[in-house]
Amino acid sequence: MELDDVNGVNVNDLVKKVSELPANLRFVNNNYLVSYIKDSIKKTEKYDSFFINTKDKQLEEIWGMNGKNPDANKYVYKITLERNNM
């Protein structure tokens, strides 16, 4: 078992640095959009900004970040999307 592997889950699948995120994610730090995301998706209240990926107008992937300045070394946290999560 690797150190990054906890209970069969690769930690890198849940926590990354901004510099490690895929290029297709869009950064969202606009107050209106951040409020909308926080109101719409559980488990997002503690984040200040987000990286999102949409497909066919549906949210496919979301990562939360503390702060509103996406420095390359800042950590982001994957938010699991569930049907009843939205």
N, C-alpha and C positions, 0 to 999 in steps of 0.2 A: 504494500500500500504506500502510495506517495504521501508526502506531508500535505500536499494540496488536496488530498482526497479524504473527505470526511463522510462516513456512512454512505459510501458509494456516490457521493456528489462531489464533483470537481469544484473547488472553491472559486476557480477562475471563471466558472459559469455564472457565479453569483456576485462577485466583486471584481471590478477591473479599475484600472486607471483610465482617465479620459483618453490618453494617448493610445490605449489598447482597443478602444471601441471601433466597430466597423464604420467605414466612411458613409454608409447609407443612412445613418441615424441623424435626425434633425434636432438641434439644440433648441429648447424652449425655456426662456426666462422672462417672457412678457407676463406682467402681473395678471392680466385678464386670463390668458391661457393657462397659467399655473393654477389660478383659482378654479378654473373649469376642470382641470385634471384632478385637483384635490377633492372637488365636490363629486366627481364622477367615479373615481376609482379608490377603493379601500386601500389601505397600506401606503398612501402617498402623503399623508398629512405632515410627516416629519421632514420632507424634502423642500428645498427652495427653488429647484429647477429640474429639468428633465431632458433626457435624450430619448426620442421616440422614432419608431418606424411604423408607417401605415401602409396598408395594401387595400386597394378598392375601398377607400374611405373608412377602413376599420383599423383600429390600433392593433398592431401585431407584436410590438416589443416596446418596453419602457424601462428606462434606467433612471433612478433618482439620484440627485446630487445635493449636497449641502452647500449653500452659497450660490451666487449667480454668475461667478466668473469661472469659466471652464478651463482652468490651468491644466496643462498636460499631466501633472503628477497628482491631481485630485482624484479621490476615489469615487466611483459610482456604484450603485447597488441595484441589481436586477429586481424588478417588481413582477411577481408572478401574476399573470392575467388569467382569471377564471370567469366563467360565464356569469356567475352571480357577483363578480367583483366590480362590475361596471353598472 
